[in-house]
């Protein structure tokens, strides 16, 4: 069955151009499937396998390879790597989602202000954006975590700050293209105040590219959070986190003798980033009003 044939069987209330485009996007469907799998695995981890990182250790199976009992093997402390991966996914996804939410709220607010009010407001916000973009994202995140101290909350804030200038620029460009259009001029002529125009007319018209950018940013944030965890600046023991698992394997000196200790955490970091990137590509194709095909 071809993708086009499949879309004809969708209920009528879902038959709109965006949904059809998304269902015709192979990358989008693959990304959606992987994302659902990852999210369900992370959410159901405590139900399927309750875990206490302080006590769930068995030194008798230390560095044991993958087996029917321990599918992903065991780490240097005798912990089941599959269980650690599920719980590490929870931490990584929470960091990714919250950090993007922080970047979205701050970036969109500043971008709306810069694009709509222009003048000195745009100049000041432009300077802030340029300063943030002057630093490589990982170095900026490291600097923020160094000041605030290593913790999950610090990583969320640091990665969120890294995302701010991307949302500022995207939102500002959308506002500049919308503020002079006829429907905005009409609303303004009827006496609508600036906050009403910005939040009830300009912002809703800008949602499509913001949703795409936010989806792509979740993958980027997850990768940056894993990098901070690898450097010892992320989630602190005993909190499971994928980047921290890689760091423990390298610091313990058994990354070569027990490669499963790095292969599986690294695989799920890659899978998470790939899932959100593919999902973002699918959403971009679906929400592009001009059509990308």
N, C-alpha and C positions, 0 to 999 in steps of 0.2 A: 504494500500500500504506500503510495507516494504521500509526502507531507501535505500537498494540496488537497488530495482526496480525503485525507484524515480531517482537515479543517472543515470539510463540508458536513461532517457528522457532529460538529460542536453545536450545543443548544443555541437557539436564536439569540438569547440575551447576551451571549458571549461573542457573537459574530460581529466583531468590529475590526477595523483595519489593524490596530495595534496588536490584538491578540492573534490574528491570522499571521501577521509578520513574525511574531515571536515563535509561534508553533512551526513556522517554516524555517526557523533558524536552528540549524543543527548544533552550533556551538552553544546557543542559549539553552536548548533542551538538555544537552549534556551537562552544562554548568548547573542548571536547576536540579537535575537528578543527583549530582554529586553533593550539592549544597544541602539538599534535603537529607541525604544519608549522613553527612557530617553533623548537621544540627540534631538529628534524632539520636545519633550515637552519643553526642555530648549530653543531651537532655536526659537520656535514659540510663546513663552510666550509674548513678546512685541506685536506681531500681534494679538493674541487671546484676550489679556487683558492688554492694556497699563497701567502701574502702576507707581505712584509717591509715594515713601515711606514717603515723607515729608507731603503729604496732603491727601492721600487716607486712612483716618481713620474715623471710625464711632463709637463713644463711646457708642452709643445706643445699639450696638450689642456686646459690650465687653464681652468676654468669653462665647459667645453664642455657643451652641453645634452644631454638624453637622446637616444640614437641606438641603432642596432642593435648597435654595438660596445660602447657603454657605456649600458646600459639606464636607469640612474639619473643619467647625466651624470658630470661630474667636479667636484672641489672646487677651492678656491683654490690648492692645491699640486699639482694635476694628478693626484690619486688617484681611482680609480674608486669612486664612492659606493656602488654595489651591494656591492662587496667590503668596504668599510668598514662597511656596515650589517650584513652577516653576522657580521663579527668583533666589531662593537659589540654585537650581540645576545648573543654568547657572554659578553662582559664583564658586560652588564646582567643576564643570567640567573644567572650565577654569584654576582653581588652579591646579587640577590634571594633566591636559595636559601640561601646561607650566612647572610645576615642574619636570615632567618626562622628558620633552625635555631638561631642564637644566641638570638633572642628566645624561641623555643619552649622550649629547654632551661632557660634561666634563669627564664622566666615560669612554666612548669609546675612547676618545683621549688619556687619561692616560693609559688605558688598552692596546691599540695598541702600545704605546711607551714602556711600561714595557715588554710586551711579545716579541716584535720584537728586540729591542736594547739590552735587558738584562743588565747585569753589574750594574753599580752604578745607572743608571736610574731606573731599576727594584727595586733596594734596597730602593731608596728614595720614589718611588711611593708606595712600599709595606709598608713603615712606615706610610705614610699618610693614607693608607687604614686601617691599624691596629688601628691607633688613632681614626679614625671615627667610626670603628666598636666597639671600647671599650665602647662607650656610647650607652645606649638604645635609639632607634630612636626618641621617643617622647621627651626625655630629651635633645637630641642634637638639635632637632627642637626648643624646648623652649629656649635653650641657644642662638641660632641664632636670634630668634625673639626678645628676651630680649635686645640683642645688637643693632639690627637694628630698633626696635620699631614696635609695632603692626600695621599691615596694610596688605592688600591683596598681595602687592608686596613682603613684608617681608615673608609672609607665603609661597609664590611661591619659593623664594630663599631658605628658611629654609628646606622645604620638598624636594627641589631639591638636596640640600647638603646631606640629609639623603640617597637619592637614589644613589649617586655617587659611594660609595664603592661596591655596588652590581654589577653595570655595569663594574667597573674596574676589579673585579675578573672574571666575566663571559667572558669579552673580552680578558683578558690576557690568560685564559685557552684555548680559541678558537685559539688565535694566536700561542700559544705554540704547539698546535696539528697540525697547518697548515704550520708553517714556514719551517719545514723540509720535507714536502711532495714533491713528484717528480715534480709536476707542478710548484711549487714555485722555486725549484732548476733550472728547465728549464728556467723559465723567468729570473732568476738571471744570468744564464749562457749566455743569449743573451744580457746582459749588462743593464738590467733595473735597474733604481735607486731605492733606498729604498722607497721614497714617492710613486712612481708608484706601486711598489710591494704591499705596505701596503694598499693604498686606491683603487687600481683597481683590486686587486686579493685577498688579505687576507680579507679585510672588506666585500666585496660582499659575500664571502663564509661563513661569520659569521652572516649574516643578520637574518637567520631563528630563532636562539635562542634569538637574541636581540629583535626581534619583539615580541616574546612570553613574554620575561621578561618585556618589556615596557608595554604590555597590562596588565599583572598582577600588575605592579607597579602603574598604574593609579588607580586601586581600593584601593591599600594600601595608596597612596598619598591622595585620597579623604577622607579616614578614618582619617589619621593624620591631615589633614586640618580641619576636623570637630572637632577633639580633641582640636586643638589650638583655634578654634572658641568658643568652650565650655568654655575654660579657660579664654576667653576674650582677647586672643592674635591674633585673626584672623581678619576677616573683621569687620570693625567698623561701628556702626549705622550711617546712616540708611540703609547701604548696606545689603540686605538680604543674609543670608548664613545659611545652615542647622544646623551647629554646634552652631552658634550664637542664632538661634531660640530655641534650647534646653536650652542654657544658660539663655536666657530671661525667659523661663518658670520656671526654677528652682529658679532663683533669685527673680522672682515675687511671689513665694510661692504658685502658683496655679497649680503645676504639678500634684497634686493628685485630687484637686477639679475640674480641667479641663484637664483630661488626654489627650484629643485630641491635646493639644498644644505640647506634646512631642511624642505622638504615630506616627503622620504622618511625621514629620521631621525625626524621628528615622527610620521609615519604609523606607523612600527613601534613607537614608544613607546606610542602609542594602542592599536595592535593587541595588543601584549603585555598591557597593563593590562586591556583588554576581554576577552581570552581567559581570563585567570585569574579575572576577576570572573564571567564566564558559567559557567566550570567550577565555581567555588565555589557559585554559585546552584543548579546542577544537583545537586551533591553534597549541598547542604543539603536540597533536596527529596527526594532519594533516601534520606538517612540519618535524616530526621525520623520518629521512631517513631509519632507521632500522625497522620502524613500531612498534607500541606499542600494537598491538593486536595479 
